[in-house]
């Protein structure tokens, strides 16, 4: 932890007196977005046309691999949350466990990079990166992460997504299920 990390955290952390609507909107975004994205990807993976199903499945795999890697890294790096150091205002109730890397930043950047490597339009790519960056801001604003936690999460998420997209072929889960059922019958 360094002075720059702490200074940037304090610059982006929502101060006391922040309007309640902004705190509530930031909380809703930060807590709800990961679940909404995974739910939407699951719907696409199971109900869309075959090419989209395969790409959505690969994005889900990238998010899963990145999240697992982040949790393993978090267990090996003793990096406290701002609240443990008495810094800033904590708007989201969070246990004072290790914060490096940010799981939210890791998952959202894995989503953005995996989607960006899929055959989608430029608008989807820009929106995905914007969501990942806004997620990072929300974690600072809510007082639960330092900027270094976010940078590490974004890097880890990007590397994991790239690796999954490089080495895991697109998998259509319904086609795979049908193949497995034919073998078992």
N, C-alpha and C positions, 0 to 999 in steps of 0.2 A: 504494500500500500504506500502510495506516495502523495505528496502534497497536491500534485496535479489531479490525481484521481479524486481526492477529497474535494478540491475546489470545483471541479466539473460536476461532481455529484451535487454539491450545494447549489450550484447555478441552475440545475434542472429540477431539483426536488421542489415539489409544490410547498410553499410556505404556509404557516398558520394564517388563517384568514382567507384562504383560497375559497372562492365560491363553491358551495356544496354541489351544484350541478356539474362543475368541472371535475371535482373529486369523484363523484358517482359515475360520470361518463368514462373517466380514466379507469376506474375499477372495473366497470362492465366490459370495457374493451380488453383490458389486461387479463382478466379472469375468463371471460367468455369466448374470446376469439380462438384460442387453441382448440377448444371443444367444438366450436362451430366449424372450423376448417376440417378437423378430422371427421366430423359427421358428414359434411358435404363431400369430402373425398370418398368416404365409404359408400355414400349413395351413388356417386359416379362410378366407383369400382364395381358396384353390383348391378346398376340399372342402366348405364349409358351404353352407347354403341361400343363394339369390341375394342377399337383402338383407344378410345378414351378410358375404358375400363383398365386396360393394361397400363396406361400412363398414370392414372390415379393410383393404381396399386404400387407402382414404382415410387411415386411421391410418398405414399404412406410408409413404404419400407425405408425410404431415406429418413423420414421423420423418426421412425422407430430406432434405426441404427444410431442416429445422432443423439437421440434422447438417452439411449443406453450408454453411449460413450460419455456423454456429459455427466450422467449419474456416477459412472465409475471414476471419472476424473475428479468430481466433486468430493468423493470419499478420500482421495489422496492429497487434496490441497486444502490446508487449513486457512481459509480466507473468510474473515467474519463479515457479517452484514453490517450496514451503516448503524443500525439500531444498537448493535453490540458495542459500538464505539461511542454511542451517544450523539451521533451526527444526524442532523436534519430532522424532518418530520416523517414519521412512518404512518402512512394512510391505509395501508393494507396490513391486517393482522397476519403475521408470519412468524414462524418459530425462528429463533436466532441460531440457525444451523449454518453450515458453510454455504457460501454464495457463488463460488467460482467453479465453473462458468454458470451463467444464467441459463436455466433450463428453457425458459420462454424464448430467449434470444436464439438459443441453439436450435430449437424446434422450428421457429419461424424462418430462420435463415435456411435451414434444410429444406423447408417447404419452398421458399423463394428460388433457391438454386435448382432444386429438382424440377420445379415447374418451368424455370427458365431454360433448362436443358431439354425440355419436352417440346414437341412441335406445336407450340401455341403462338398466338399473336403477340405483338409487342405490348399491347395494352395490358394483357394478362401478366406479362413479365414485370412491367413497371408497377402495376398494382401489388404484385407479390412482394417486390422489394420494398415498396412504400409501407406495406403492412409490417414487414420485418423491422424496418427502421422505427416505425411508430410504436411497435411493441417495446423496443429498447427504450425509447423515450418514456413510455408508461412505467417501466420498471424503475427508472430513475425518479420520475415524478412522484411515484408512490412511496419512495424511500426504502426499497428493498434490495437494490443493487448499486454497486459502483460501476463507473464506465468500463473499467478493466474486466468486470464480469461479463458485460455485454460484448465487448470486443472479442474476448475469448470464445463466448458462445457463438457469435457470428462466424468466426473463423472455423470453429469446430463443426458447426452446422454446414457450412459451405464445403468443407473438405469431405465430410461424410456423405453429403448429397452427391458430390462429384464422383466419389468412389462407387456409390450405389449405381449411379447412372452409367458409369464406365463399365462395371463388371456384372451388374444384374440385368438380364434382358427384361423387356416389358413382359409382364405376366398377366394374362387375362384370367381372373379368378374363376369365372364361370366356366370357361373352356377347360381350365385345369380340373375343376370339380367334376365336370362331365367325363373327362378322361379317366379320372380316378374311379368314378362310379362304374364305368364300363369294365375296367380291370377287375374290380371287386365283384361284379355280377356274375 
